[in-house]
Amino acid sequence: MSTDIYPNRPPPSKALLQEWLRSYGVFTDSSLEICSMGGEVEDEHEINGSVGESELEGRGWRVIAKRDMEEGELLCSIPKTVLLSIKSSSLPALPSSSSHKHDQHTSLLHLALCVLHDFRLETESRWYGYLQSLPRHPVGLGLPIFWGMEEMCDSLGQKRDGEQGLRWLEGTEAGRDLERKDREGMGLTALTAFYKTFSSHLPPTSSHPDPSPLSSFLHAYSLVSTRAFLIDLYHTVALTPFSDLFNHSSTTPNTSLLSDDFVCHVCGSLATCPHDVMNNDGVSWRLSHLGDWERRKVENEVDSVDMRVERRVADGHEIWNSYGEGMGDGRLLVEWGFISEEFAGDGLVWDVDEMGRREGGDWEEELDGLGKEWKSRKGGGNDGDEVDDDDDGDGDKDNDNDNDYDNDNDNEALLCGQSKSESHLLNLDQLGRISINIYASLWLDQTPKGDESSTSSTATNEIGSQHNLYASLTPEQDDDGTVKTKIDGILDSAEELEESWQRLQAASLLCTTDDKVEMKNTDSSARQTDSLPLASPLTMTGKTVRVARRIRELLTARMKKMYRPDLSQEELFILRDNLNPGDRYRRLAMTLSINERGLLISALSKWDEWLDVYGTQRL
Ligand SMILES: C[S@@+](CC[C@H](N)C(=O)[O-])C[C@H]1O[C@@H](n2cnc3c(N)ncnc32)[C@H](O)[C@@H]1O
């Protein structure tokens, strides 16, 4: 099945795009070269090696610097009059429908309808020179939401590949994201319903007198969802010609989109306009936050979307944009149809309700308190605002994996602090460390001493017990008899855990395997007298040990949710490496799954090592 987009037009042409950009006054630095992404061997295999250059050009572009480019240089400047948005499209306004509320998601759907309208106008559209350059294959651009969907597949083989790919996404961050999208009405059902409601609203054109199939709308939606940017209060999301040619890097982007968003929401003017309300100084309230010089500038300049070099690029290297901070592969796959394996973002995430907590209220307030206290115990200070200055000058995506967590310099630790992107997140970070938020949640679930019978370490329903303990900061008596607040109790326990882990690590470096075995079999109090660091472990409080066991269960349960959890990493690698060249979706999904399993395995091995020594203590 295919779309009815440009059925009789030539393949995407770079020359036509460049001519169109020039004619609409788009500035691009002369040292930027638009190159095809389709030249990879993998792609050639996919279409049996029988492709010409023009066909490859339909598979997407990237931008290369043809000289060294320094910080601050202007890469491109796109007048906002060139943007394709709901406001600029010639599609007549949609009738208001009570069943479709107006939010960012419906804006994307609406914009997709506008784009389809302009596709249907073919050469009569003012954006033809731009739209003809956009990728046409695969239909739906290979976004997982369409994997296995008959209308979006070129062949039975592709359908099977998509269906299998979806299985491999089970239990992964991408799989969870797809489920969430569906739950929140942003899945395939919602897209199909939208098109069913509004397709009759697309006017017939001379090239397309008949309605377009659903696949055309879904393809237009994929283009919008993978290349539209949030611009300003007037356009909201829009397609921005040329700016959308830059690929994404999560770790070392060279540039980002710059747009003044404080335009008039009625007419889009950046300069003072008749819709503005003036303050006592005769200045529009909308522009009153600007200094005199900046105000004069916005009153006189052409309003544009700009991109500047923010990290130097070396001659011959690709220029990477940032589609957003802290983007992990799960999200990249679901929203943009690719993975970068840069291991950025928050790692693996658990939902609040999976942990038996409720969003908002006491829980989040107390997490704020916990985060603050954790920071101050770890020495405050570094809020992670420091500039990443490790640029080695080659502009390469060197995988330097910035630490995304406040005050956590110990990569080997068992625990990490709160995520900078979302302080309430319950996650296992990219370094295999459990967040203090998860630790706190499980710590609170431990039944107070005296009711040990219900704290079996294997009872899975322990996650989910809602004690509402966060509601109180009242001091209480802990396992060891001391009286402390909940937050102090949690952090003392976390510190106790980390200290014991550090001793274990130090001991592992110094001891032979025999020593370790001996230690495992020795009563902890007896070990205090030995001279090696290994032989001087702390005596853990029972609650800390119980939490450690629950963390182990949490990690194991997550692993079991994945497709074929019985396979080892080695077996998975062999399976993946033996896939047919055309099994693109399966390869992507398996790679994501293998990487997430690797993270779980590395975290599990740390907790196993710790429990091997401390888990045998009598609780
Ligand atoms: C805004 S466009 C970027 C330009 C695009 N390559 C093109 O052909 O015009 C976003 C799409 O580019 C591709 N892309 C972006 N960054 C990528 C990366 N790091 N690796 C592979 N593909 C990438 C994905 O297909 C994504 O949906």
The ligand as a Gaussian input file, in Angstrom:
#p B3LYP/6-31G(d) Opt

LIG

0 1
 C       14.069000      16.920000      11.438000
 S       14.426000      15.551000      10.469000
 C       16.153000      15.687000      10.220000
 C       16.566000      15.640000       8.785000
 C       16.232000      14.404000       8.093000
 N       17.330000      13.454000       8.159000
 C       15.830000      14.641000       6.650000
 O       15.932000      13.730000       5.911000
 O       15.405000      15.668000       6.261000
 C       14.230000      14.274000      11.646000
 C       14.430000      12.881000      11.105000
 O       15.778000      12.688000      10.729000
 C       16.243000      11.408000      11.118000
 N       17.299000      11.584000      12.149000
 C       17.516000      12.662000      12.920000
 N       18.585000      12.475000      13.713000
 C       19.062000      11.259000      13.427000
 C       20.162000      10.497000      13.928000
 N       20.973000      10.955000      14.891000
 N       20.354000       9.264000      13.421000
 C       19.527000       8.769000      12.461000
 N       18.477000       9.439000      11.966000
 C       18.241000      10.679000      12.426000
 C       15.043000      10.677000      11.694000
 O       14.450000       9.963000      10.654000
 C       14.142000      11.807000      12.132000
 O       12.790000      11.443000      12.147000

